[in-house]
């Protein structure tokens, strides 16, 4: 990008490009370790080359402490698509990313084949009231751990405790408290109402009726303002598309993109010994410490960890730890 920072992106699948504009926070590597998120993205990768990225200051992208603006969001999409040599693609934006994807589609209509907006809103000022917004921003700034726990409960009430625990840890790993606050402020400040009428790409708007983070009325307003847009209201309360009835979200997106229905699952079973090793990795133990705890050689511990990574398709210890937190027994 122009400021010299590097934006991390990842490709999965094959076929025409489907670019995902992320919601509030993201981490390419740790997100892939959470089974629900990985299943969601792998399902969208069948028949498409799925492009995910971490915005500046998040996940694997370079640090960034400048202002958070729509211009920066659009420049980030521009940098990713330029790096890929992509002139035209399908675009999926969710939550904060829905407003960004809508603005990009209005500004650069020649690049967007089809547009999907999930859990979005035309104006962030309509998300909650002034008091609740101030309270949440203040909590995030002063108690990042408690704030991330609270937002996880708000974003993903329909998932299990292990996944909520993993998502909260994932958010804290994806961003500093300052960045989290700045991006939440941006979400509240964005207003794309004037851009919606200029969107010409075929558009699908998806929204869960019980979404507690973004009321369904906002999805209805989005669809009503975009010429020819289709609105589908789904059951559920979760704001995150990959949790709750994620299969319904995937099915609607694939159908809109002209892809067949698909069911895929991420392997989640390990041997008892591998599960023990994964649990100790999640505790932060080194290979030597794992070996001492289990009474095996350090080389055996390394071999177990390598087999775990191969089994789950991971590259790092951090991914193994995140996966165990999401799938292990409640503690």
Secondary structure, DSSP 8 states (H G I E B T S, - for coil): -TTS----EEEEE-SSEEEEE--S---HHHHHHSHHHHHHHHHHHTTSEEEEE--TTSTTS----S---HHHHHHHHHHHHHHHT-SSEEEEEETHHHHHHHHHHHH-GGGEEEEEEES--SBGGGSS-HHHHHHHHHHHHH-HHHHHHHHHHHH-TTS-HHHHHHHHHHHHHH--HHHHHHHHHHHHH-B-HHHHTT--SEEEEEEETT-SSS-HHHHHHHHHHSTT-EEEEES---SSTTSSSHHHHHHHHHHHTT-------------HHHHHHHHHHHTT--HHHHHHHHTS-HHHHHHHHHHHHHHHT--SHHHHHHHHHHHS---
